[in-house]
Amino acid sequence: MSRTVYDIAILFFTYSFLAWLAETTVATIKEKDFRNRGFASGPFCFIYGFTGALLTIVFQDLRGDSFFLFLGCTVVATAVEWFTGKILEGMKQKKWWDYSAKKWNLDGYICLQYSLLWGALGYVAVQYTNGLILGLYHFLPALCGKIIVWGLTGIGLLDLTGSLLFIYHMEKRLPRLFRWSQKLQRWTLRLGGAISRRMENRIRRAYPSTAAGDEARETADSEKCTLTHLFWLFLIGALLGDLVETIFCRVTMGVWMSRSSLVWGPFSVVWGLAIALITALLYRDRNKGESRLFLVGTLLGGAYEYICSVFTEIVFGKVFWDYSGIPFNLGGRINLLYCFFWGIAAVVWFRLLYPRIARLIARILRRTGKILTAGLVLFMIANIIVSVLALVRYDSRANGLAAAHFWEQAMDTYFDDTVMERIYPNAIPQ
């Protein structure tokens, strides 16, 4: 059963609220005093809502397979928890939660017992709870349901904006923006006081570890990975990924075929994003043991590839890879062997390639960094936009739809079926 944007949105806010209620209740009982466990000022734990919505989108086709549904929910929810912990640590330079005292933990952000719990909760949500929530939601008149979703979206954005202003100490630097945020929140939140005063108290009480040393952010320049560096890593990773996949296809299948994600140039966006993401998230841990890098690369790489497969199929109506013929696959989207390849790639990247590439990027940026980077950014943006338009038109042509707009006619002229089949030989219409 397909889900509409409004269905996904109501699931997002429902799970955000239910998670806030559960976490706050458990913390309050444990501490014998009220504890608001939400990152935001209102009654929301948005990361749970995001995870619930993500699992719903990604694993709808696994509802008939309980084992793989549970396994997939476990891996993806664990990956989201780990990503979130790393991102929040980057924002505050402190851990928001710590499982270091528990067995089988990784970086103190994830551990086996909670991963299994998230898998069970995700399984129940996708298999049963989604239907109950959406059944109740669809009882409402359509217009009423849409108004509720848009109202919750407005409240959530205001709440999140105020929270980020406090986190980055911008309530003093941008007083007008902060006062504007406060005025808009009076009619939505009304949970008492300005966000800056409430957020500081709640964050410090719920997450004491973030309060200590809040004034001193000890991030040396050598421990930073800037957006410029990440763009270059994305670009180089996309080139290397396309090269590796092309050679791999030649060795294993005996044919040369295009493995590019874009219409101009040998760029694999999946690999480029993977390199940039794993570098940003594991940058501080890059000097730790190979076994840890391999494990993280295997789990996160598999989850990432699965999500990319679902996303491209939903957006472009095409299956760009299918591992159904390989043992130990999950829905044809990932398989155990290639997950191990992700783990090996993580080790090879940080141990062999990244130090050399980082020095190369530094030399490039010292010489013609700004001009060259700006030009490449504009080129890649144009390349991605044209590629998306070409793929959308490729799918509509397969469905027998005639070109009705100028851009569709341009795509038919420059990127007809022959060209698209050469660039995307594995793209299977759905």
VEXDREN-2710 file (C-alpha; in Angstrom, 1 decimal):
% VEXDREN-2710
k/r/px/py/pz
1/MET/0.0/0.0/0.0
2/SER/1.5/3.4/-1.0
3/ARG/1.8/6.1/1.5
4/THR/1.0/9.8/0.8
5/VAL/3.1/12.7/2.0
6/TYR/0.4/13.4/4.6
7/ASP/0.5/9.8/5.8
8/ILE/4.2/10.0/6.3
9/ALA/4.0/13.4/8.0
10/ILE/1.3/12.2/10.5
11/LEU/3.4/9.1/11.3
12/PHE/6.4/11.4/11.9
13/PHE/4.7/13.6/14.4
14/THR/2.8/10.7/16.1
15/TYR/6.0/8.8/16.7
16/SER/7.8/12.0/17.8
17/PHE/5.2/12.6/20.4
18/LEU/4.9/9.0/21.6
19/ALA/8.6/8.7/21.9
20/TRP/8.8/12.0/23.9
21/LEU/6.0/10.7/26.2
22/ALA/7.7/7.3/26.7
23/GLU/11.2/8.7/27.3
24/THR/10.0/11.5/29.6
25/THR/7.9/9.1/31.6
26/VAL/10.8/6.7/32.1
27/ALA/13.2/9.4/33.0
28/THR/10.8/11.1/35.4
29/ILE/10.1/7.8/37.2
30/LYS/13.8/7.0/37.4
31/GLU/14.8/10.4/38.7
32/LYS/11.7/10.9/40.8
33/ASP/11.4/14.4/39.3
34/PHE/10.0/15.7/35.9
35/ARG/12.4/15.3/33.0
36/ASN/11.7/16.6/29.5
37/ARG/13.7/14.3/27.3
38/GLY/13.0/16.1/24.0
39/PHE/15.7/18.0/22.2
40/ALA/13.1/20.6/21.3
41/SER/11.1/22.7/23.7
42/GLY/7.8/21.1/22.8
43/PRO/6.6/17.5/23.3
44/PHE/8.6/16.0/20.5
45/CYS/11.6/13.7/20.0
46/PHE/12.0/14.3/16.3
47/ILE/14.7/11.7/15.7
48/TYR/12.2/8.9/16.6
49/GLY/9.6/10.4/14.3
50/PHE/12.2/10.5/11.5
51/THR/13.2/6.9/12.1
52/GLY/9.6/5.7/12.2
53/ALA/8.9/7.5/8.9
54/LEU/12.1/6.2/7.3
55/LEU/11.4/2.6/8.3
56/THR/7.9/3.0/6.9
57/ILE/9.1/4.2/3.5
58/VAL/12.1/1.8/3.2
59/PHE/10.7/-1.5/4.5
60/GLN/7.1/-1.5/3.2
61/ASP/7.9/-4.3/0.8
62/LEU/9.3/-6.5/3.7
63/ARG/6.1/-6.7/5.7
64/GLY/5.6/-10.3/4.6
65/ASP/9.0/-11.4/5.8
66/SER/9.3/-11.0/9.6
67/PHE/12.9/-11.9/10.0
68/PHE/14.3/-9.5/7.4
69/LEU/11.9/-6.8/8.5
70/PHE/13.2/-7.1/12.0
71/LEU/16.8/-7.3/10.8
72/GLY/16.4/-4.3/8.5
73/CYS/14.7/-2.2/11.2
74/THR/17.5/-3.1/13.6
75/VAL/20.3/-2.0/11.3
76/VAL/18.7/1.2/10.0
77/ALA/17.5/2.4/13.4
78/THR/20.9/1.7/14.9
79/ALA/22.5/3.6/12.0
80/VAL/20.2/6.6/12.6
81/GLU/21.0/6.6/16.3
82/TRP/24.7/6.5/15.6
83/PHE/24.5/9.2/13.0
84/THR/22.4/11.4/15.3
85/GLY/24.9/11.0/18.2
86/LYS/27.8/12.0/16.0
87/ILE/25.9/15.0/14.6
88/LEU/24.9/16.2/18.1
89/GLU/28.4/15.7/19.3
90/GLY/29.6/17.9/16.5
91/MET/27.2/20.6/17.5
92/LYS/28.0/20.6/21.2
93/GLN/31.3/18.7/21.4
94/LYS/29.6/16.5/24.1
95/LYS/27.8/13.2/24.2
96/TRP/24.0/13.5/24.6
97/TRP/23.8/9.9/25.7
98/ASP/26.5/7.3/26.6
99/TYR/26.2/3.5/26.5
100/SER/29.9/3.1/27.3
101/ALA/29.1/1.1/30.4
102/LYS/27.0/-1.4/28.5
103/LYS/28.4/-4.5/26.7
104/TRP/28.8/-4.6/22.9
105/ASN/28.7/-0.8/22.5
106/LEU/30.3/1.3/19.7
107/ASP/31.5/4.7/20.6
108/GLY/29.0/4.8/23.5
109/TYR/26.3/5.8/21.1
110/ILE/24.9/2.4/20.2
111/CYS/24.9/-1.0/21.9
112/LEU/23.5/-4.4/21.2
113/GLN/20.6/-4.4/23.6
114/TYR/19.2/-1.1/22.4
115/SER/19.8/-2.1/18.8
116/LEU/17.6/-5.2/19.3
117/LEU/15.0/-3.0/21.1
118/TRP/14.9/-0.6/18.2
119/GLY/14.6/-3.5/15.8
120/ALA/11.6/-4.9/17.7
121/LEU/9.9/-1.5/18.0
122/GLY/10.5/-0.8/14.3
123/TYR/9.1/-4.2/13.4
124/VAL/5.9/-3.5/15.5
125/ALA/5.6/0.0/14.0
126/VAL/5.8/-1.1/10.3
127/GLN/3.8/-4.3/10.8
128/TYR/1.0/-3.1/13.0
129/THR/1.1/0.4/14.5
130/ASN/1.3/2.3/11.2
131/GLY/-2.0/0.8/10.2
132/LEU/-3.7/1.7/13.5
133/ILE/-2.4/5.3/13.4
134/LEU/-3.3/5.9/9.7
135/GLY/-6.7/4.2/10.2
136/LEU/-7.5/6.8/12.9
137/TYR/-6.1/9.6/10.8
138/HIS/-8.2/8.6/7.8
139/PHE/-11.4/8.8/9.9
140/LEU/-10.9/12.6/9.9
141/PRO/-12.3/14.7/7.0
142/ALA/-9.5/15.1/4.4
143/LEU/-9.3/18.9/4.8
144/CYS/-9.2/18.6/8.6
145/GLY/-6.3/16.1/8.4
146/LYS/-4.3/18.3/6.1
147/ILE/-4.8/21.3/8.4
148/ILE/-3.5/19.2/11.3
149/VAL/-0.4/18.2/9.4
150/TRP/0.4/21.7/8.3
151/GLY/-0.2/23.0/11.8
152/LEU/2.1/20.4/13.3
153/THR/4.7/21.2/10.7
154/GLY/4.6/24.9/11.6
155/ILE/4.9/24.2/15.3
156/GLY/7.7/21.7/14.7
157/LEU/9.7/24.2/12.6
158/LEU/9.4/27.0/15.1
159/ASP/10.3/24.7/17.9
160/LEU/13.4/23.3/16.1
161/THR/14.5/26.8/15.1
162/GLY/14.4/28.1/18.6
163/SER/16.3/25.0/19.8
164/LEU/19.1/25.5/17.2
165/LEU/19.3/29.2/18.1
166/PHE/19.9/28.3/21.7
167/ILE/22.4/25.5/20.8
168/TYR/24.5/27.9/18.8
169/HIS/24.1/30.8/21.2
170/MET/22.5/32.9/18.5
171/GLU/19.8/34.4/20.7
172/LYS/22.2/37.2/21.6
173/ARG/23.9/37.5/18.2
174/LEU/20.6/37.6/16.3
175/PRO/18.2/39.2/18.8
176/ARG/15.7/40.2/16.1
177/LEU/15.5/36.8/14.7
178/PHE/15.2/35.3/18.2
179/ARG/12.5/37.8/19.2
180/TRP/10.6/36.9/16.0
181/SER/10.8/33.3/16.9
182/GLN/9.6/33.9/20.4
183/LYS/6.6/35.9/19.1
184/LEU/5.5/33.2/16.7
185/GLN/5.8/30.5/19.4
186/ARG/3.5/32.2/21.9
187/TRP/0.4/30.9/20.1
188/THR/1.8/27.5/19.3
189/LEU/3.9/26.2/22.2
190/ARG/2.8/28.2/25.3
191/LEU/4.8/25.8/27.5
192/GLY/6.1/28.7/29.5
193/GLY/8.7/31.3/28.9
194/ALA/11.1/32.0/26.1
195/ILE/12.9/29.1/24.3
196/SER/16.3/30.2/25.4
197/ARG/15.5/30.1/29.1
198/ARG/13.5/26.8/28.9
199/MET/15.9/25.0/26.6
200/GLU/19.0/25.6/28.7
201/ASN/17.2/24.3/31.8
202/ARG/15.7/21.3/30.1
203/ILE/18.9/20.3/28.2
204/ARG/21.0/20.5/31.2
205/ARG/18.6/18.5/33.4
206/ALA/18.0/15.8/30.8
207/TYR/21.5/15.6/29.4
208/PRO/23.9/16.8/32.2
209/SER/27.0/15.8/30.1
210/THR/26.3/18.6/27.7
211/ALA/26.5/21.3/30.4
212/ALA/30.1/20.8/31.6
213/GLY/32.5/23.0/29.7
214/ASP/29.8/24.4/27.5
215/GLU/31.7/27.7/27.1
216/ALA/34.9/26.1/25.8
217/ARG/34.7/24.3/22.5
218/GLU/38.0/22.5/22.1
219/THR/38.0/21.7/18.4
220/ALA/41.4/22.3/16.9
221/ASP/41.7/23.2/13.2
222/SER/43.2/19.8/12.6
223/GLU/40.1/18.0/13.8
224/LYS/37.7/19.9/11.5
225/CYS/36.4/18.7/8.2
226/THR/35.0/21.7/6.3
227/LEU/32.2/21.7/3.7
228/THR/34.8/22.5/1.1
229/HIS/36.8/19.4/2.0
230/LEU/33.7/17.3/2.0
231/PHE/32.7/18.5/-1.5
232/TRP/36.2/17.5/-2.8
233/LEU/35.9/14.2/-1.0
234/PHE/32.4/13.7/-2.6
235/LEU/33.9/14.5/-6.1
236/ILE/36.9/12.3/-5.7
237/GLY/34.8/9.5/-4.1
238/ALA/32.4/9.7/-7.0
239/LEU/35.2/9.3/-9.5
240/LEU/37.0/6.5/-7.6
241/GLY/33.7/4.7/-7.1
242/ASP/32.8/4.8/-10.7
243/LEU/36.3/3.6/-11.6
244/VAL/36.2/0.7/-9.1
245/GLU/32.7/-0.5/-10.2
246/THR/33.6/-0.3/-13.9
247/ILE/36.7/-2.4/-13.4
248/PHE/34.8/-4.8/-11.1
249/CYS/32.2/-5.3/-13.8
250/ARG/34.9/-5.9/-16.4
251/VAL/36.7/-8.5/-14.3
252/THR/33.6/-10.4/-13.0
253/MET/31.3/-10.1/-16.1
254/GLY/33.7/-9.6/-18.9
255/VAL/32.1/-6.4/-20.2
256/TRP/32.7/-2.7/-20.0
257/MET/29.6/-0.8/-18.9
258/SER/28.8/2.6/-17.6
259/ARG/28.4/2.8/-13.8
260/SER/27.9/6.5/-13.7
261/SER/25.0/8.1/-11.8
262/LEU/25.1/11.3/-13.9
263/VAL/24.8/12.1/-17.6
264/TRP/28.1/14.1/-17.8
265/GLY/31.2/12.4/-16.6
266/PRO/32.2/9.2/-14.7
267/PHE/30.6/10.0/-11.3
268/SER/28.9/7.6/-9.0
269/VAL/26.9/9.7/-6.6
270/VAL/26.2/6.8/-4.3
271/TRP/29.9/6.3/-3.7
272/GLY/30.6/10.1/-3.5
273/LEU/28.0/10.6/-0.8
274/ALA/29.2/7.5/1.0
275/ILE/32.8/8.8/1.1
276/ALA/31.8/12.2/2.3
277/LEU/29.4/11.0/4.9
278/ILE/31.6/8.3/6.4
279/THR/34.5/10.8/6.5
280/ALA/32.5/13.4/8.3
281/LEU/31.1/10.9/10.8
282/LEU/34.2/8.8/11.4
283/TYR/36.8/11.6/11.1
284/ARG/37.7/11.6/14.8
285/ASP/37.7/7.9/15.0
286/ARG/39.8/7.3/11.9
287/ASN/42.9/6.2/13.8
288/LYS/41.1/3.5/15.8
289/GLY/41.3/-0.2/15.1
290/GLU/40.6/-1.7/11.7
291/SER/38.0/-4.1/13.1
292/ARG/35.9/-1.2/14.3
293/LEU/36.2/0.6/11.0
294/PHE/35.3/-2.6/9.2
295/LEU/32.2/-3.3/11.4
296/VAL/30.9/0.3/11.1
297/GLY/31.6/0.3/7.3
298/THR/29.8/-3.0/6.8
299/LEU/26.6/-2.0/8.8
300/LEU/26.3/1.6/7.7
301/GLY/27.3/0.8/4.1
302/GLY/24.6/-1.8/3.9
303/ALA/22.0/0.4/5.4
304/TYR/23.0/3.3/3.1
305/GLU/22.9/1.2/0.0
306/TYR/19.5/-0.2/0.9
307/ILE/18.1/3.3/1.5
308/CYS/19.6/4.6/-1.8
309/SER/18.0/1.7/-3.7
310/VAL/14.5/2.5/-2.3
311/PHE/14.9/6.2/-2.8
312/THR/16.0/5.9/-6.5
313/GLU/13.2/3.4/-7.2
314/ILE/10.6/5.7/-5.7
315/VAL/11.8/8.9/-7.3
316/PHE/12.9/7.7/-10.7
317/GLY/10.8/4.6/-11.1
318/LYS/13.8/2.5/-12.0
319/VAL/15.8/-0.3/-10.3
320/PHE/19.5/0.6/-10.8
321/TRP/20.9/-2.6/-9.2
322/ASP/19.4/-6.0/-8.4
323/TYR/21.3/-8.6/-6.3
324/SER/18.4/-11.1/-6.3
325/GLY/20.7/-13.7/-7.9
326/ILE/23.4/-13.4/-5.2
327/PRO/23.1/-15.4/-1.9
328/PHE/22.2/-13.7/1.3
329/ASN/20.5/-10.7/-0.3
330/LEU/17.8/-8.5/1.2
331/GLY/15.1/-7.8/-1.3
332/GLY/17.7/-7.7/-4.1
333/ARG/18.8/-4.3/-2.7
334/ILE/21.8/-5.4/-0.7
335/ASN/23.7/-8.6/-0.1
336/LEU/26.1/-9.8/2.5
337/LEU/29.1/-10.0/0.2
338/TYR/28.8/-6.4/-0.9
339/CYS/28.2/-5.2/2.7
340/PHE/31.6/-6.7/3.5
341/PHE/33.0/-4.8/0.6
342/TRP/31.7/-1.6/2.3
343/GLY/33.5/-2.6/5.4
344/ILE/36.7/-3.3/3.5
345/ALA/36.3/0.0/1.7
346/ALA/36.1/1.9/5.0
347/VAL/39.4/0.4/6.2
348/VAL/41.2/1.0/2.9
349/TRP/39.8/4.5/2.7
350/PHE/41.0/5.7/6.2
351/ARG/44.2/3.6/6.2
352/LEU/45.5/4.1/2.7
353/LEU/43.6/6.6/0.6
354/TYR/42.3/9.4/2.9
355/PRO/45.7/10.7/4.2
356/ARG/47.0/11.0/0.7
357/ILE/43.9/12.5/-0.8
358/ALA/43.6/15.0/2.1
359/ARG/47.1/16.3/1.4
360/LEU/46.2/16.5/-2.3
361/ILE/43.0/18.5/-1.5
362/ALA/45.0/20.8/0.7
363/ARG/47.5/21.6/-2.1
364/ILE/44.7/22.2/-4.5
365/LEU/42.9/24.6/-2.2
366/ARG/46.1/26.5/-1.5
367/ARG/46.6/27.2/-5.2
368/THR/43.4/27.6/-7.0
369/GLY/41.0/26.5/-4.4
370/LYS/38.2/29.1/-4.5
371/ILE/37.9/29.5/-8.3
372/LEU/38.3/25.8/-9.1
373/THR/36.0/24.7/-6.3
374/ALA/33.3/27.2/-7.2
375/GLY/33.4/26.1/-10.9
376/LEU/33.2/22.4/-10.0
377/VAL/30.3/23.1/-7.5
378/LEU/28.3/24.8/-10.3
379/PHE/29.1/22.0/-12.7
380/MET/28.0/19.3/-10.4
381/ILE/24.8/21.1/-9.5
382/ALA/24.0/21.5/-13.2
383/ASN/25.0/17.9/-13.8
384/ILE/22.7/16.6/-11.1
385/ILE/19.7/18.7/-12.2
386/VAL/20.0/17.6/-15.8
387/SER/20.5/14.0/-14.8
388/VAL/17.4/14.1/-12.6
389/LEU/15.4/15.7/-15.5
390/ALA/16.7/13.1/-18.0
391/LEU/15.8/10.2/-15.7
392/VAL/12.3/11.6/-15.0
393/ARG/11.7/12.0/-18.7
394/TYR/13.2/8.5/-19.4
395/ASP/10.6/7.0/-17.0
396/SER/7.7/9.0/-18.4
397/ARG/8.7/8.0/-22.0
398/ALA/8.6/4.3/-20.8
399/ASN/5.1/4.9/-19.6
400/GLY/4.0/6.3/-23.0
401/LEU/3.7/10.0/-22.0
402/ALA/4.4/12.5/-24.8
403/ALA/6.6/15.6/-24.2
404/ALA/4.4/18.5/-23.1
405/HIS/6.9/21.0/-21.9
406/PHE/10.1/22.5/-23.3
407/TRP/12.4/20.7/-20.9
408/GLU/10.8/17.4/-21.8
409/GLN/11.4/18.1/-25.5
410/ALA/15.0/19.0/-24.7
411/MET/15.5/15.7/-22.8
412/ASP/14.0/13.8/-25.7
413/THR/16.5/15.5/-28.1
414/TYR/19.7/15.2/-26.1
415/PHE/19.0/12.2/-23.9
416/ASP/16.8/9.7/-25.9
417/ASP/16.4/6.1/-24.9
418/THR/19.6/5.0/-26.7
419/VAL/21.7/7.5/-24.8
420/MET/20.0/6.7/-21.5
421/GLU/20.4/2.9/-22.0
422/ARG/24.1/3.5/-22.6
423/ILE/24.6/5.6/-19.5
424/TYR/22.3/3.5/-17.3
425/PRO/22.4/0.0/-18.7
426/ASN/21.1/-1.6/-15.5
427/ALA/18.1/0.7/-15.1
428/ILE/15.0/-1.6/-15.0
429/PRO/11.6/0.1/-15.3
430/GLN/9.1/-0.6/-12.6
END
